């Protein structure tokens, strides 16, 4: 009599199964829509209050238009792949969506840099767009880390566990914690990073965070003068 060996699913495998079945699919669609809406509100705010210069405004307009079209196309493809169980197509559409989301974050950070000399408001009101871009960066990269973890064989992160217990299935709070750590402390979290792609993404997030911090300091100094 032969014993059949059943490989144990890792934390990332459990999360992937949950996100591609049942209500998890609706959560994925709601998350992609939420990120897009947040970016749309931020861009409209910058345009209406004329917080950026003409050159940056034109660039931001084109990026926003292309991103909106891409969002519609990708969301349709993502939804079809989710409900038909096409995992290969699902990961391709998700990758395309996240790439456009990262481009949006980069464009917003660049527009924020260009808007420094066009700011005419004082106090905390002048830092609204900095806070919005900061939170957008945290949320977008949080979803990027989720994608990297569930798409990497064995997972992109090693999740700590209590002695004698299996690693728990990661929650969205865990990825938010990672993204907040990278965006604020620039240091490692309690989770070990095993994926080189994740390390490259973290490097990009750190660079963007440094730029945002520089703009924040510049705005604060200008407001106090």
C-alpha positions in Angstrom: 0.0 0.0 0.0 1.5 3.3 -1.1 1.0 6.5 0.8 0.0 9.4 -1.4 1.8 12.6 -0.6 -0.3 15.8 -0.8 1.8 18.9 -0.8 0.8 21.5 1.8 -0.4 24.8 0.5 1.5 27.8 1.5 0.1 31.1 2.8 0.2 32.7 -0.7 -1.5 29.6 -2.3 -4.4 29.9 0.2 -4.8 33.6 -0.5 -4.7 33.0 -4.3 -7.5 30.4 -4.0 -9.6 32.8 -1.9 -9.2 35.7 -4.3 -10.1 33.7 -7.4 -13.3 32.1 -6.0 -16.6 33.2 -4.5 -16.8 36.7 -2.9 -13.0 37.1 -3.3 -13.5 37.9 -6.9 -15.8 40.7 -6.1 -13.2 42.0 -3.7 -10.7 42.1 -6.5 -13.0 44.1 -8.8 -13.9 46.5 -5.9 -10.2 47.1 -5.1 -9.3 47.9 -8.7 -12.3 50.3 -9.0 -11.4 52.0 -5.7 -7.8 52.7 -6.7 -8.9 54.1 -10.0 -11.5 56.3 -8.4 -9.0 57.6 -5.9 -6.6 58.6 -8.7 -9.4 60.3 -10.7 -10.5 62.4 -7.7 -6.9 63.5 -7.1 -6.3 64.5 -10.7 -9.6 66.4 -10.8 -8.6 68.2 -7.6 -5.2 69.3 -9.0 -6.8 70.5 -12.2 -9.7 72.4 -10.6 -7.5 74.2 -8.1 -4.7 74.9 -10.6 -2.1 73.5 -8.3 0.2 72.4 -11.2 1.8 74.2 -14.1 0.6 74.1 -17.7 3.2 71.6 -18.8 2.6 69.2 -16.0 -1.1 69.6 -16.4 -1.0 68.5 -20.1 1.2 65.5 -19.1 -1.2 64.5 -16.3 -4.2 64.9 -18.6 -2.8 62.5 -21.2 -1.7 60.0 -18.6 -5.1 60.2 -16.9 -7.0 59.7 -20.3 -4.9 56.8 -21.3 -5.1 55.3 -17.8 -8.9 55.6 -17.9 -9.2 53.8 -21.2 -6.7 51.1 -19.9 -8.8 50.8 -16.7 -12.0 50.1 -18.7 -10.3 47.5 -21.0 -8.4 45.8 -18.2 -11.3 45.6 -15.8 -13.4 43.9 -18.5 -10.6 41.4 -19.2 -10.0 40.9 -15.5 -13.7 40.3 -14.8 -14.1 37.8 -17.6 -11.0 35.9 -16.5 -12.1 35.9 -12.9 -15.5 34.4 -13.5 -14.4 32.0 -16.2 -11.5 30.7 -14.2 -8.8 31.7 -16.7 -5.9 32.0 -14.2 -3.3 32.7 -16.9 -5.4 35.5 -18.4 -6.3 36.7 -14.9 -2.6 37.3 -13.9 -1.8 38.9 -17.2 -4.7 41.4 -16.9 -3.9 42.0 -13.2 -0.2 42.7 -14.2 -1.3 45.2 -16.9 -3.6 47.0 -14.4 -0.9 47.3 -11.8 1.6 48.6 -14.3 -0.8 51.3 -15.3 -1.4 52.1 -11.6 2.3 52.4 -10.9 2.6 54.8 -13.9 -0.2 56.8 -12.5 1.5 57.1 -9.1 4.8 58.1 -10.8 2.9 60.8 -12.9 1.2 62.1 -9.8 4.5 62.3 -7.9 6.1 64.2 -10.8 3.2 66.6 -11.1 3.4 67.2 -7.3 7.1 68.1 -7.8 6.2 70.4 -10.6 3.4 72.0 -8.6 5.8 73.3 -5.8 6.3 76.7 -7.4 2.6 77.1 -8.3 1.3 76.7 -4.8 -0.5 79.8 -3.5 -2.1 78.4 -0.4 -0.7 78.3 3.1 -1.0 76.0 6.1 -2.1 72.4 6.0 -4.4 73.0 3.0 -1.4 73.3 0.8 -0.3 69.7 1.8 -3.5 68.0 0.7 -2.2 66.7 -2.5 1.0 65.4 -0.9 -1.0 63.4 1.6 -3.3 62.1 -1.2 -0.4 61.0 -3.4 1.3 59.4 -0.4 -1.8 57.3 0.5 -2.3 56.4 -3.2 1.3 55.1 -3.3 0.7 53.1 -0.2 -2.5 51.5 -1.5 -1.2 50.8 -5.1 2.0 49.2 -3.9 0.0 47.2 -1.3 -1.9 45.6 -4.2 1.3 45.1 -6.1 2.7 43.1 -3.2 -0.4 41.0 -3.1 0.0 40.2 -6.8 3.6 39.4 -6.4 3.0 37.1 -3.5 0.2 35.1 -5.1 1.9 34.9 -8.5 5.3 33.9 -7.3 5.8 30.1 -6.9 6.1 29.5 -3.1 5.2 33.2 -2.4 7.2 36.4 -2.6 7.3 36.7 1.2 8.0 34.4 4.1 5.3 35.0 6.7 6.3 34.6 10.4 4.4 32.2 12.7 4.2 31.2 16.3 6.4 28.3 17.4 4.8 25.0 16.4 2.1 26.6 14.2 1.8 26.8 10.4 2.2 30.2 8.8 -1.2 32.0 8.7 -2.9 33.0 5.5 -1.9 36.6 4.9 -4.6 39.3 5.1 -4.8 42.6 3.3 -3.7 44.3 6.6 -0.4 42.4 6.3 0.4 43.8 2.9 -0.7 47.3 4.0 1.7 47.0 6.9 4.5 46.1 4.4 3.7 49.0 2.1 3.5 51.5 5.0 6.8 50.3 6.3 8.5 50.7 2.9 6.9 54.1 2.4 7.8 55.5 5.8 10.7 53.8 7.4 12.6 52.5 4.3 13.5 49.5 6.4 12.7 45.8 6.4 9.5 44.4 8.0 9.1 41.2 10.0 8.3 39.4 6.7 11.4 38.2 4.7 11.4 39.2 1.0 12.3 36.3 -1.2 11.4 37.6 -4.6 13.8 39.8 -6.6 10.9 41.4 -8.4 9.5 42.4 -5.0 12.8 43.9 -4.0 12.9 45.9 -7.2 9.3 47.2 -6.6 10.3 48.1 -3.0 13.3 50.1 -4.3 11.0 52.0 -6.6 8.5 52.7 -3.8 11.4 54.0 -1.6 12.6 56.4 -4.3 9.1 57.8 -4.8 8.7 58.1 -1.0 11.9 60.1 -0.8 10.7 62.5 -3.5 7.4 62.9 -1.6 9.2 63.6 1.6 11.4 66.2 -0.1 8.3 67.9 -1.5 6.6 67.8 1.9 9.6 69.5 3.5 9.8 72.1 0.8 6.1 72.9 1.1 6.3 73.2 4.9 9.3 75.5 4.7 7.6 77.7 2.1 4.4 77.9 4.1 6.3 79.1 7.2 8.0 82.0 5.3 
